[in-house]
């Protein structure tokens, strides 16, 4: 047996069962759509067989240990048996209870929890299974997140079932954030969900999109093992502006592998804030192509982890043409025996003159056993550019802690105040008051609830 076969075998076995189950429920589909699903899934699995799971010899996956994924079968998550109305999806809405949202439970669209009314004329906000009835939507799948080069994009396509589709027409400004909530319920066995997001922002359009990945807390909290393999594709036309807030908190036994792939047209703007609040493994990957002059992007990230949790942020920004700008800022707060990693790569093509690019990664270690690894990288093939990068790894300022203690503030509260101040640069960068408030509340709850984050403070 070849090494690649060994790496893909568990998923291949589950794929055969998944295809069989899909065939049992696909009788209601139009023949052309049913045939497309069959061919698309088969092509995805063929690409995954060829690529295999990445390992430690793959430089881009140096800090992401995929060994547990090789050893554990991950069948597709079953439909939830809990009455949908009891799930209270608003708990995951960052305080945006009444704004438009699409809710998915164990990978399946749940219309009873979704809100799709009140959108500007022409905006399409629906689940992918419905949107795929339009052949033009099917043609766009995989244009930006290529299954030929990314193994988890291939795996996602192989298990394609449903996801979110957003289309913002030219010149339309969607004022309310559009929420995409992907929730899974604890089960007694390891399961997998493969969410897919496809977003088209036409010329001059504006929108804010919130991707939230979480675990439903009603019922047993034993927390089964889950693999979330999330692929999001964003296509921005000229002068389009899209802001994305991505939040992951799915449980301590969750393996989350996420890829956000973006293509930007002329004078477009893409702003992203990714927040990770723990898990057995969380890989947050972003690949951006600034394909036309004047494109601008900012990537911000915050990870707050403890115990033995692991987060790996990996970004690639390609400046393919002149007069584009990119900025990256990632901050980590690590406690317990957690491990955080950042790899940021900026690639400036030979003719991409007048490029401006910055990237920075700052890590705050709250325990003696926490580990941070950082690799900001520049690949510059043009000579008229402004590019810089930097990274820091350190501990809380003892003088600041002492000052707070002399003002009668307890050790844990003092530490949390300084940690919150360290993180606020990321939460405030969202630029929308309601979303910032929601993220601030989520961060405060994480700091207060995480005993491992407070361990060293209690020693004072």
C-alpha positions in Angstrom: 0.0 0.0 0.0 1.4 3.4 -1.0 1.9 6.2 1.5 -0.9 8.3 -0.2 -3.3 5.4 0.0 -2.6 5.0 3.7 -3.3 8.7 4.2 -6.6 8.7 2.4 -8.1 5.2 3.2 -10.3 6.2 6.1 -11.9 9.0 4.1 -12.3 6.8 1.0 -14.3 4.2 3.0 -16.6 6.9 4.4 -16.9 8.4 0.9 -18.4 5.3 -0.5 -21.0 5.2 2.2 -21.7 8.9 1.9 -22.3 8.6 -1.9 -24.6 5.6 -1.3 -26.6 7.6 1.3 -26.8 10.6 -1.0 -28.1 8.4 -3.8 -30.9 7.2 -1.6 -32.2 10.8 -1.1 -31.4 12.3 -4.5 -34.5 11.1 -6.3 -36.1 14.4 -6.1 -33.3 16.2 -7.9 -33.4 17.1 -11.5 -31.4 14.7 -13.7 -28.8 17.2 -14.7 -28.3 18.3 -11.1 -28.1 14.8 -9.8 -25.5 13.9 -12.4 -23.5 17.0 -11.6 -23.4 16.1 -7.9 -22.2 12.6 -8.7 -19.4 13.8 -11.1 -18.3 16.7 -8.8 -18.0 14.4 -5.7 -16.1 11.8 -7.7 -13.7 14.4 -9.0 -13.1 15.7 -5.5 -12.3 12.3 -4.2 -10.0 11.6 -7.1 -8.1 14.8 -6.4 -7.9 13.9 -2.7 -6.6 10.4 -3.5 -3.9 12.0 -5.6 -2.9 14.7 -3.1 -3.3 12.8 0.2 -3.3 14.3 3.7 -0.5 16.7 4.2 2.2 15.7 6.7 5.2 17.1 8.5 7.3 17.0 5.4 5.0 19.5 3.7 6.4 22.9 4.7 3.0 24.6 4.6 1.7 22.1 7.2 4.8 22.0 9.4 2.8 23.1 12.5 -0.4 21.2 11.8 -0.4 17.6 13.0 -2.9 15.6 10.8 -2.0 12.3 12.3 -5.3 12.0 14.3 -7.2 12.5 11.0 -5.4 9.5 9.5 -6.2 7.2 12.4 -9.9 8.1 13.1 -12.8 7.4 10.8 -15.0 10.5 10.4 -18.4 9.6 8.9 -20.7 12.4 7.9 -22.6 13.8 10.9 -26.1 12.5 11.1 -29.1 14.8 11.1 -29.7 16.1 14.6 -32.5 14.5 16.6 -33.1 17.6 18.8 -36.2 19.6 18.0 -34.7 22.5 16.0 -36.6 25.2 17.9 -34.8 24.2 21.1 -31.4 25.0 19.7 -31.7 28.7 20.2 -29.5 29.7 17.3 -29.5 33.3 18.5 -27.0 32.3 21.2 -24.4 32.1 18.5 -25.4 35.4 16.8 -22.9 37.7 18.6 -25.8 39.8 19.8 -27.2 40.2 16.3 -30.5 38.3 17.1 -32.7 39.7 14.3 -30.3 40.2 11.4 -30.4 37.8 8.4 -28.9 34.4 9.0 -28.6 31.0 7.5 -28.4 28.2 10.1 -26.9 24.7 9.4 -27.1 21.8 11.9 -24.7 19.0 11.4 -24.1 20.2 7.8 -27.8 20.5 7.0 -29.7 23.7 6.3 -32.4 24.4 8.9 -34.9 26.9 7.5 -36.9 27.1 10.8 -34.0 28.8 12.5 -32.9 31.0 9.5 -33.9 34.5 8.7 -33.8 35.5 5.1 -36.4 38.4 4.9 -35.7 42.1 4.7 -32.8 42.1 2.3 -32.2 44.6 -0.5 -33.7 43.7 -3.9 -31.6 41.3 -5.9 -29.6 39.9 -3.0 -29.4 36.1 -3.0 -29.0 34.6 0.5 -29.7 30.9 0.4 -28.4 27.4 1.0 -26.1 26.0 -1.7 -28.2 22.9 -2.3 -31.0 25.3 -3.6 -28.6 27.7 -5.3 -27.1 24.8 -7.3 -30.3 24.5 -9.3 -28.7 27.5 -11.2 -26.0 26.1 -13.5 -24.0 29.4 -13.3 -23.6 28.8 -9.5 -22.4 25.3 -10.1 -19.8 26.6 -12.5 -18.3 28.9 -9.9 -17.7 26.2 -7.3 -13.9 25.6 -6.9 -12.8 28.5 -9.1 -10.9 30.1 -6.2 -10.4 27.2 -3.8 -8.9 24.7 -6.1 -9.3 21.0 -5.3 -6.4 20.2 -7.6 -3.9 21.8 -5.2 -5.5 21.9 -1.8 -6.3 18.4 -0.2 -9.0 19.7 2.1 -10.7 21.6 -0.6 -10.8 18.3 -2.5 -12.1 16.4 0.5 -14.8 19.0 1.0 -15.9 18.7 -2.6 -16.0 14.9 -2.3 -18.4 15.2 0.6 -20.3 18.2 -0.8 -23.8 18.3 0.6 -24.8 21.9 1.4 -23.5 25.2 2.5 -24.2 28.9 2.0 -24.5 31.0 -1.1 -24.4 34.8 -1.1 -24.7 37.0 -4.2 -24.6 40.8 -3.8 -25.6 42.6 -7.0 -23.7 45.5 -8.4 -24.0 48.7 -6.4 -26.0 47.2 -3.6 -25.0 48.1 0.0 -26.2 45.5 2.5 -26.2 47.4 5.8 -27.0 44.5 8.1 -24.4 41.7 8.7 -25.3 38.5 7.0 -24.7 35.6 9.4 -23.7 32.0 8.5 -24.1 29.8 11.5 -22.6 26.3 11.2 -23.5 24.3 14.4 -23.0 20.7 15.3 -24.4 18.7 18.2 -22.3 16.3 20.4 -22.5 12.7 19.4 -21.1 9.5 20.8 -18.8 8.9 17.9 -16.4 10.9 15.8 -18.2 12.6 12.9 -17.4 15.1 10.2 -19.1 18.1 8.7 -17.9 19.8 5.4 -19.4 23.3 5.2 -19.0 25.2 2.0 -19.5 29.0 1.5 -19.6 30.7 -1.9 -19.8 34.5 -2.0 -20.1 36.8 -5.1 -19.8 40.5 -4.6 -20.5 42.3 -7.8 -19.0 45.7 -8.8 -19.4 48.5 -6.2 -21.3 46.3 -3.7 -20.8 46.2 0.0 -21.5 43.6 2.7 -20.4 42.2 6.0 -20.5 38.4 6.5 -20.2 36.6 9.8 -19.1 32.9 9.7 -19.7 31.3 13.1 -18.7 27.7 13.8 -19.9 26.3 17.2 -21.2 23.4 19.2 -24.7 23.3 20.5 -24.6 23.1 24.3 -28.1 21.8 24.9 -28.1 18.1 26.1 -25.0 16.1 27.0 -21.8 18.2 27.0 -19.5 15.2 26.9 -18.4 16.6 23.6 -17.8 14.0 20.9 -15.0 14.2 18.5 -15.8 16.2 15.4 -13.9 17.2 12.2 -15.1 20.5 10.6 -13.6 20.9 7.1 -14.8 24.4 6.1 -14.1 25.9 2.7 -15.1 29.5 1.8 -14.7 31.2 -1.6 -15.0 35.0 -2.0 -15.1 36.6 -5.4 -14.9 40.4 -5.3 -15.5 42.4 -8.5 -14.2 45.9 -9.1 -14.7 48.3 -6.2 -16.6 45.7 -4.1 -16.0 45.8 -0.4 -16.5 42.7 1.8 -15.9 42.5 5.5 -15.7 39.0 7.0 -15.8 38.0 10.7 -15.0 34.4 11.3 -15.4 32.9 14.8 -14.6 29.3 15.8 -15.4 27.7 19.1 -16.6 24.1 18.7 -15.3 22.3 21.7 -12.0 20.9 23.1 -12.2 17.7 21.0 -12.9 19.4 17.7 -10.5 19.3 14.7 -11.2 22.4 12.6 -9.6 22.9 9.2 -10.7 26.1 7.5 -9.7 27.7 4.2 -10.8 31.1 3.1 -9.9 31.7 -0.6 -10.3 35.2 -2.1 -9.9 36.7 -5.5 -10.0 40.5 -5.7 -10.8 42.7 -8.6 -9.7 46.3 -9.3 -10.0 48.7 -6.3 -11.8 46.1 -4.3 -11.4 45.8 -0.5 -11.5 42.7 1.7 -11.2 42.9 5.5 -11.1 39.8 7.6 -11.1 39.1 11.3 -10.7 35.5 12.4 -11.2 34.6 16.1 -10.3 31.2 17.4 -11.3 30.2 21.0 -9.8 26.8 21.2 -10.1 23.2 20.1 -7.9 20.1 19.8 -6.7 21.5 16.5 -7.7 24.7 14.6 -6.0 25.6 11.4 -7.2 28.9 10.0 -5.9 29.3 6.4 -6.3 32.3 4.1 -5.2 32.5 0.5 -5.7 35.9 -1.3 -5.0 36.9 -4.8 -4.8 40.6 -5.5 -5.5 40.1 -9.1 -6.1 43.7 -10.4 -4.6 47.1 -9.6 -5.8 49.0 -6.5 -7.0 45.9 -4.6 -6.6 46.2 -0.8 -6.9 43.7 2.0 -6.4 43.4 5.7 -6.2 40.1 7.6 -6.6 40.2 11.4 -6.6 37.3 13.7 -6.9 36.5 17.4 -6.5 33.1 19.1 -7.1 32.5 22.8 -6.2 28.9 23.8 -5.4 26.9 26.9 -4.9 23.3 28.1 -3.3 21.3 25.2 -5.2 23.2 22.5 -3.5 24.0 19.2 -4.1 26.8 16.7 -2.2 27.3 13.4 -2.8 30.4 11.3 -1.4 30.2 7.8 -1.8 33.0 5.3 -0.7 33.5 1.7 -1.2 36.9 0.0 -0.2 37.1 -3.6 0.4 40.6 -5.1 0.0 39.7 -8.7 -0.2 43.3 -10.1 1.0 46.8 -9.3 -0.5 49.3 -6.8 -2.0 46.9 -4.3 -1.9 47.0 -0.5 -2.1 44.3 2.2 -1.9 44.3 6.0 -1.8 41.4 8.4 -2.0 41.5 12.2 -2.4 38.3 14.3 -2.3 38.1 18.1 -2.2 35.0 20.3 -3.0 34.5 24.0 -1.7 31.2 25.1 -2.0 29.4 28.5 -1.6 25.9 29.9 0.3 23.6 27.5 -1.3 25.2 24.4 0.6 25.8 21.2 0.0 28.6 18.7 1.6 29.0 15.3 1.6 31.7 12.6 3.0 31.5 9.1 2.3 34.5 7.0 3.6 34.7 3.4 3.5 37.7 1.1 4.4 37.0 -2.5 5.2 40.0 -4.7 5.3 39.2 -8.4 8.0 40.6 -10.7 5.8 43.3 -12.2 3.9 44.2 -9.0 5.6 47.5 -8.5 4.3 50.0 -5.9 3.2 47.2 -3.6 2.7 48.0 0.1 2.6 45.0 2.4 2.9 44.6 6.2 2.5 41.7 8.5 2.9 41.2 12.3 2.4 38.5 14.8 2.4 39.1 18.5 2.0 36.4 21.2 1.3 36.6 24.9 2.3 33.6 27.0 0.3 33.2 30.2 2.0 30.0 31.4 5.5 28.6 31.4 4.5 25.6 29.2 2.7 27.5 26.5 4.5 27.7 23.1 4.3 30.1 20.2 5.9 29.7 16.8 6.0 32.4 14.3 7.2 32.7 10.7 6.4 35.9 8.8 7.8 35.6 5.3 8.3 37.9 2.3 9.0 36.7 -1.2 9.7 39.9 -3.3 10.5 39.8 -7.0 9.9 43.5 -7.7 12.2 46.4 -6.7 9.8 49.3 -6.1 7.9 48.1 -3.0 7.3 48.9 0.7 7.2 45.7 2.7 7.9 44.8 6.3 7.2 42.2 8.9 7.7 41.5 12.5 6.9 39.2 15.4 7.1 39.1 19.2 6.7 36.5 21.9 6.5 37.6 25.5 4.7 37.7 28.9 2.6 40.2 30.7 4.2 43.4 31.9 5.0 42.8 35.5 5.0 46.6 36.2 1.5 46.9 34.8 0.4 44.0 36.9 1.9 45.5 40.0 0.2 48.8 39.3 -3.2 47.2 39.1 -2.6 45.2 42.2 -1.7 48.3 44.2 -5.1 49.7 43.1 -6.9 46.9 44.9 -7.6 44.7 41.8 -7.1 41.0 42.3 -4.5 39.0 40.5 -6.9 37.2 38.1 -8.9 40.4 37.3 -5.6 42.3 36.8 -4.4 39.7 34.3 -7.6 39.6 32.4 -7.7 43.4 32.1 -4.2 43.4 30.5 -5.1 40.4 28.3 -8.3 42.1 27.2 -6.3 45.3 26.3 -3.8 43.3 24.3 -6.7 41.7 22.3 -8.8 44.8 21.8 -6.7 46.0 18.8 -8.2 43.0 16.9 -11.8 43.2 18.1 -11.9 47.0 17.4 -10.6 46.5 13.9 -13.9 45.0 12.9 -15.2 48.5 12.5 -18.8 47.8 13.4 -20.0 48.6 16.9 -22.4 45.7 17.3 -20.0 43.1 16.1 -17.1 44.6 18.2 -19.4 44.4 21.3 -20.3 40.8 20.5 -16.7 39.8 20.1 -15.7 41.7 23.3 -18.4 39.8 25.2 -17.2 36.5 23.8 -13.6 37.2 24.7 -14.6 38.3 28.2 -16.5 35.1 28.7 -13.6 33.0 27.5 -11.2 34.7 29.9 -13.5 34.3 32.8 -14.5 30.7 32.1 -11.1 29.3 31.2 -9.5 28.1 34.4 -6.3 27.2 32.6 -6.0 30.8 31.4 -6.0 31.9 35.1 -3.6 29.2 36.4 -0.4 31.3 36.7 -2.3 34.3 38.0 -3.6 32.3 40.9 0.0 31.6 41.9 0.6 35.2 42.8 
